[in-house]
Amino acid sequence: MSFIAMNRFRVAPGREDDFENIWKSRESKLKELKGFREFRLLKGPEGDGYRLYSSHVIWDSREDFEAWTKSQQFRDAHKNAGSGRTEGVMMGPPQFEGFETVVHES
């Protein structure tokens, strides 16, 4: 079955538009990779002094996800992480969560 890779982001209050624009303006190369199915950026609830977001990527398998993390496309996508563009936007690093699909209905 599939593998879902998620990163949780805590975004500073008032910086939601900045965070969303970083994602909207990025050059995604996910479609170039074997096993990539779908990407979504999810906007969640307000927390204690932050807004929660999550990136949600569906892969055919954990192996396809792991191949992505070792690819040139991954290095290119993350080369500016922590740069001035994101300074003050995120409250700490993202928190990764990976899930194997057990049951799927469509």
C-alpha positions in Angstrom: 0.0 0.0 0.0 1.0 3.7 0.0 3.2 5.7 2.4 2.1 9.2 3.6 4.9 11.7 4.6 3.8 14.7 6.6 5.6 17.6 8.1 3.9 19.8 10.8 4.8 23.5 10.8 4.1 26.0 13.5 3.7 29.4 11.8 4.0 32.7 13.6 0.7 34.7 14.0 0.3 37.1 11.1 2.8 35.3 8.9 0.3 32.8 7.4 0.3 34.5 4.0 4.1 34.6 3.9 4.2 30.9 4.6 1.6 30.0 2.0 3.3 32.1 -0.6 6.6 30.3 0.0 4.9 27.1 -0.9 2.8 28.5 -3.8 5.9 30.0 -5.4 8.3 27.1 -5.0 9.5 25.1 -8.0 8.2 21.6 -7.2 9.9 18.6 -8.9 7.9 16.0 -7.1 6.1 14.9 -10.3 9.5 13.9 -11.7 9.9 11.2 -9.1 8.9 7.5 -9.2 6.1 6.7 -6.8 4.9 10.3 -6.2 1.1 10.5 -6.1 -0.1 13.7 -4.5 0.9 16.7 -2.5 -1.2 18.9 -0.3 -0.4 21.8 2.0 -3.0 21.8 4.8 -3.9 24.8 7.0 -4.9 23.7 10.5 -6.1 25.3 13.7 -4.6 28.1 15.7 -2.6 26.7 18.5 -1.0 28.4 21.5 0.6 31.4 19.7 0.9 29.8 16.3 -1.1 28.5 13.3 -0.6 24.8 12.5 0.1 23.7 8.9 1.0 20.3 7.5 2.5 19.2 4.2 0.9 15.9 3.1 2.6 13.8 0.4 1.3 10.4 -0.8 3.9 8.0 -2.2 3.4 4.5 -3.7 5.8 3.1 -1.0 8.2 4.0 1.8 11.0 3.1 -0.5 9.9 5.7 -3.1 9.7 8.3 -0.3 13.2 7.4 0.9 14.6 7.6 -2.7 13.1 11.2 -2.8 15.1 12.1 0.4 18.3 11.0 -1.3 17.6 12.7 -4.7 18.9 15.8 -6.3 15.4 17.1 -6.4 15.2 16.8 -2.6 18.5 18.7 -2.2 17.3 21.4 -4.6 13.9 21.7 -2.8 15.6 22.2 0.6 18.6 24.2 -0.3 17.1 27.5 1.0 15.5 26.0 4.1 16.1 28.3 7.0 17.1 31.2 4.8 16.0 34.8 5.2 12.9 34.0 3.3 11.6 31.9 6.2 13.1 33.8 9.0 10.4 34.7 11.6 7.8 32.8 9.7 8.1 29.4 11.3 8.4 28.8 15.0 11.0 26.1 15.0 11.8 23.3 12.6 9.1 21.1 11.1 8.1 17.9 12.8 8.2 14.9 10.4 5.6 12.0 10.6 5.5 9.0 8.3 2.6 6.6 8.0 2.1 3.3 6.2 -1.4 2.9 4.8 -3.2 0.0 6.5 -6.8 0.6 5.2 -7.8 2.6 2.1 -11.2 3.3 0.8 -12.1 5.5 -2.2 
